[in-house]
Amino acid sequence: MNSVLFFVLGVYEWSGNNPLPPEIWLFPYLLPCHPGRMWCHCRMVYLPMSYLYGKRFVGPITSTIRSLTKELYTVPYHEIDWNEARNLCAKEDHTTPIHYFRISSGDLYTMPMNLFLCVGLQKIEGEGYTNCNAVYPL
């Protein structure tokens, strides 16, 4: 939940997070992976997080936020590869290895979403979506 605070503040990019697709709420309740079948506390955390992830909500970027990003990162903020940072973790924090299926399923979700965000929103909104540097070839 603390990472979502970083995303909303604008200190960390949404593309650096593993997907929290809100579309899972549209699945039929009969499926075992429907969020309505989660433990109530997990469900109440996943609902707002998936909504914010779907909107890619970021608050206003102020001078305080800019100075915070300069303090947190050793490289300039705009040079960080967020897709690579998605699965980086300190060696001490790894209690179990990350399974390849989890990494590849996140990549399979983010590729078409990046394409939609860059191409689809330009047509929908009528104004250019400027952050189109992460389009993957299909």
Buried (B, 14 or more C-beta within 10 A) or exposed (E): EEEBEBBBBBBBBBBBBBBBEBEBBEEEEEEEEBBEEBEEEEEEBBBEBBEBBBEEEBEEEEEEBEEBBEEEBEEEBEEBEEBEBBEEEEEEEEEEEEEEEEEEEBBEBBBEBBBEBBEEBBEEEEEEBEEBEBEEEE
